[in-house]
Amino acid sequence: MASSVFLVIAKVLGGNKPDALRVKQIAEEKFQNNDLAEAKKFASIAKSFYSDLEGIDQLIATIDIHLAAKRNASSYEILSVDKSVDYQTVRMRYKTLSLQLHPDKNKSVGANNAFLIVKKAYDELSTKFAAKKEDRTTSIAVSEQSTSKATTSNPATRSECDDNNSAANAPSKPMPKQQQTAEAAGNATSGPAASSNAGVQKPNSAAAGTPNSKAKEKKKRSRGSNKPPSYRHVIHRTFWTSCDKCNGKFEYHRVYKNHKIKCHICHEPFSATEILLAPAP
């Protein structure tokens, strides 16, 4: 009833600083008597009397926190944020309230307890957001690991990938020597040099077929036939590497050699350098 009378006086006659100080003292007395609803009314009246009254905003904020705690409000309600906000919004709101309620800056009655209530609510929400982030990270890691296991455990898929990569990376088959000679002769007769040398007399075929030249040609052919073709060299399709963090060993295709890849055990990146495994006993 008294609060309603003060509110009518404030609306009709207006208030001044002395009246605001007196009403603020009444609000603090109500707060000490645990009459939080009346304390909030008188604090609001004091602010309407004189809006720049020192400490009135801190007193109202303190009463609001105690009212929320008294009705068992959630951590979101204590911090006055929506449940759909992210962690950064919660953190900024806590920073604002902590500066407003910290006992070093707020000399109102109950400020210390209000600060502890806000801190507890923030700690609960921080733990909740951290747990959500950990669950997302674990889910992504499990998904990547299951995908990797499915790829390595399917022999048909792995063999098909290896065949495609080896076919793409295989060296080109060298052209037979007779075909190379024929193509070189065709290019020589069809190019500009052939038209420019049309009037030049060819060397005597008898001179080209001398015993010395035939012996040299035979010797050159015998040397060339002993060389194995380069495309018959054995190419290993895979290699073994080891993670330098957890010492896990993996087998990859050679296209990944010396590349940065992610370990399937510790999930840390490492350089896929080739290692030699000890032979089986």
C-alpha positions in Angstrom: 0.0 0.0 0.0 2.8 2.4 0.9 4.6 1.7 -2.4 1.4 2.6 -4.3 1.2 5.9 -2.5 4.8 6.8 -3.3 4.3 5.8 -6.9 1.2 8.1 -7.2 3.2 11.0 -5.6 6.0 10.4 -8.1 3.7 10.5 -11.1 1.7 13.6 -9.9 4.2 15.8 -8.1 7.5 14.3 -9.3 10.4 13.6 -7.0 13.8 14.9 -6.1 17.1 13.4 -4.9 16.3 13.5 -1.1 13.0 11.7 -1.7 14.7 9.2 -3.9 17.3 8.5 -1.2 14.6 8.0 1.4 12.7 5.6 -0.8 15.9 3.7 -1.6 16.5 3.2 2.1 13.0 1.7 2.5 13.8 -0.6 -0.4 17.0 -1.8 1.3 15.1 -2.4 4.5 12.5 -4.5 2.7 15.3 -6.5 1.1 16.9 -7.2 4.4 13.5 -8.4 5.7 13.4 -10.8 2.7 10.4 -9.0 1.2 11.9 -9.0 -2.3 8.7 -8.0 -4.1 8.2 -4.8 -2.0 11.9 -4.1 -2.2 11.7 -4.1 -6.0 8.7 -1.7 -6.0 10.4 0.8 -3.7 13.6 0.6 -5.7 11.7 1.3 -8.9 10.0 4.3 -7.2 13.3 5.7 -6.1 14.6 5.4 -9.7 11.5 7.3 -10.9 12.1 10.0 -8.4 15.7 10.5 -9.4 17.0 8.4 -12.3 20.6 9.3 -11.7 20.6 8.3 -8.1 23.9 6.6 -7.1 23.6 2.8 -6.8 20.0 2.5 -7.7 20.6 0.5 -10.9 22.9 -1.9 -9.0 20.3 -2.3 -6.3 17.6 -3.2 -8.8 19.9 -5.7 -10.5 20.7 -7.3 -7.2 17.0 -7.6 -6.3 16.2 -9.1 -9.7 18.8 -11.8 -9.3 17.5 -12.8 -5.9 13.9 -12.9 -7.2 15.0 -15.2 -10.0 16.9 -17.5 -7.6 13.9 -17.5 -5.2 11.5 -18.9 -7.8 14.1 -21.5 -8.9 14.7 -20.0 -12.3 16.9 -21.7 -14.8 20.5 -20.5 -15.5 19.2 -18.9 -18.7 16.6 -16.9 -16.8 19.1 -15.8 -14.2 21.3 -14.4 -16.9 18.3 -13.0 -18.8 19.2 -14.8 -22.1 17.2 -17.0 -24.4 17.8 -20.7 -24.6 18.6 -20.5 -28.3 21.6 -18.2 -27.9 25.2 -19.3 -28.4 28.1 -19.4 -25.9 29.5 -15.9 -26.9 26.1 -14.3 -26.0 26.1 -16.0 -22.6 29.6 -15.0 -22.0 29.0 -11.3 -22.8 25.9 -11.2 -20.6 27.8 -12.8 -17.7 30.5 -10.2 -18.1 28.0 -7.3 -18.0 26.2 -8.7 -14.8 29.5 -9.5 -13.1 30.7 -6.0 -13.5 27.4 -4.7 -12.2 27.2 -7.0 -9.2 30.8 -7.5 -8.1 31.2 -6.5 -4.4 34.0 -4.2 -5.3 31.7 -2.1 -7.5 28.3 -2.8 -5.9 27.8 -1.8 -2.3 24.2 -2.7 -2.2 22.9 -5.2 0.4 22.9 -8.7 -1.1 25.3 -7.9 -3.9 27.8 -10.5 -2.9 25.2 -13.3 -2.9 23.8 -12.1 -6.2 27.3 -12.2 -7.8 27.7 -15.8 -6.6 24.3 -16.8 -8.0 25.2 -15.3 -11.4 28.6 -17.0 -11.4 27.0 -20.4 -10.6 24.6 -20.0 -13.5 27.4 -19.1 -15.9 29.5 -22.1 -14.8 26.6 -24.4 -15.5 26.0 -23.1 -19.0 29.7 -23.1 -19.7 29.9 -26.8 -18.8 26.8 -27.5 -21.0 28.3 -25.7 -24.0 31.6 -27.5 -23.5 29.9 -30.9 -23.4 28.0 -30.1 -26.7 31.2 -29.2 -28.4 32.9 -32.4 -27.2 30.0 -34.5 -28.4 30.2 -32.9 -31.9 34.0 -33.5 -32.1 33.6 -37.1 -31.0 30.8 -37.7 -33.5 32.9 -36.3 -36.4 35.9 -38.4 -35.4 33.8 -41.6 -35.2 32.3 -40.9 -38.5 35.7 -40.3 -40.2 37.1 -43.5 -38.5 34.2 -45.6 -39.7 34.5 -44.3 -43.2 38.2 -45.1 -43.2 37.6 -48.6 -41.9 35.0 -49.3 -44.5 37.4 -48.3 -47.3 40.3 -50.3 -46.0 38.2 -53.4 -45.1 36.7 -53.8 -48.6 39.2 -55.6 -50.8 37.2 -55.1 -54.0 37.1 -51.3 -53.6 40.7 -51.1 -52.6 41.9 -53.3 -55.5 39.9 -51.3 -58.0 41.3 -48.0 -56.7 44.9 -49.5 -56.8 44.4 -50.7 -60.4 43.1 -47.4 -61.5 45.9 -45.4 -59.9 48.6 -47.8 -61.1 47.2 -47.7 -64.7 47.3 -43.9 -64.6 50.8 -43.8 -63.2 52.3 -46.6 -65.2 55.2 -45.6 -67.6 54.3 -45.5 -71.3 55.5 -48.6 -73.3 58.5 -47.8 -75.4 58.1 -47.9 -79.2 59.9 -50.7 -81.1 63.1 -49.7 -82.8 61.9 -50.6 -86.3 58.8 -48.5 -85.9 60.8 -45.6 -84.6 63.1 -45.8 -87.7 60.1 -45.9 -90.0 58.4 -42.9 -88.4 61.7 -41.0 -88.4 62.1 -41.7 -92.1 58.6 -40.6 -92.8 59.1 -37.4 -91.0 62.3 -36.7 -92.9 60.6 -37.2 -96.3 57.6 -35.2 -95.5 59.2 -32.3 -93.7 60.7 -29.1 -95.2 64.2 -30.7 -95.3 62.9 -33.2 -97.8 61.8 -30.6 -100.3 65.0 -28.6 -100.0 67.2 -31.6 -100.5 65.2 -33.0 -103.5 68.0 -32.3 -105.9 70.8 -33.6 -103.8 72.2 -36.9 -105.0 71.9 -39.8 -102.4 75.0 -41.6 -101.3 76.0 -44.8 -103.0 74.1 -47.8 -101.5 77.1 -49.9 -102.0 79.1 -47.7 -99.7 76.4 -47.9 -97.0 76.5 -51.7 -97.2 80.3 -52.1 -96.4 81.4 -54.9 -94.1 82.4 -52.5 -91.4 79.1 -50.7 -91.3 77.2 -54.1 -91.2 79.4 -55.3 -88.3 78.8 -52.1 -86.3 75.0 -52.3 -86.9 75.0 -56.0 -85.8 77.0 -55.1 -82.6 74.6 -52.2 -81.8 71.6 -54.5 -82.1 73.1 -57.1 -79.9 73.8 -54.5 -77.2 70.3 -53.1 -77.4 68.6 -56.5 -77.2 70.2 -57.2 -73.8 68.4 -54.1 -72.2 65.2 -55.0 -70.4 62.3 -52.7 -71.3 61.6 -50.0 -68.7 57.9 -50.9 -68.5 58.7 -54.3 -67.0 60.1 -52.8 -63.8 58.1 -53.8 -60.8 56.2 -50.9 -59.2 54.9 -51.3 -55.7 51.4 -49.8 -55.4 51.4 -49.2 -51.7 53.8 -48.2 -48.9 53.8 -48.3 -45.2 54.1 -45.2 -43.0 53.9 -44.5 -39.2 52.3 -41.7 -37.2 55.0 -39.8 -35.2 52.4 -38.9 -32.5 51.0 -42.3 -31.5 53.4 -44.6 -33.5 50.4 -46.2 -35.4 51.3 -47.9 -38.6 49.2 -47.7 -41.8 49.3 -48.8 -45.4 48.4 -46.2 -48.1 48.7 -46.0 -51.9 51.8 -44.3 -53.2 49.9 -41.2 -54.3 49.8 -40.2 -50.6 53.5 -40.6 -50.1 55.1 -37.5 -48.3 51.7 -35.9 -48.0 50.1 -34.6 -44.8 47.4 -37.0 -43.7 45.3 -37.4 -40.6 46.0 -40.3 -38.2 43.0 -42.6 -37.7 44.0 -43.4 -34.1 45.0 -40.0 -32.5 43.4 -37.9 -35.2 46.5 -35.7 -35.5 48.1 -34.8 -38.9 51.5 -36.3 -39.8 53.8 -36.6 -42.8 53.3 -39.9 -44.6 57.0 -40.9 -45.1 57.8 -44.4 -46.1 59.1 -46.9 -43.5 60.5 -50.4 -43.9 58.7 -53.1 -41.9 60.6 -56.1 -40.5 60.0 -59.2 -42.5 57.6 -61.8 -41.1 59.4 -64.7 -39.2 
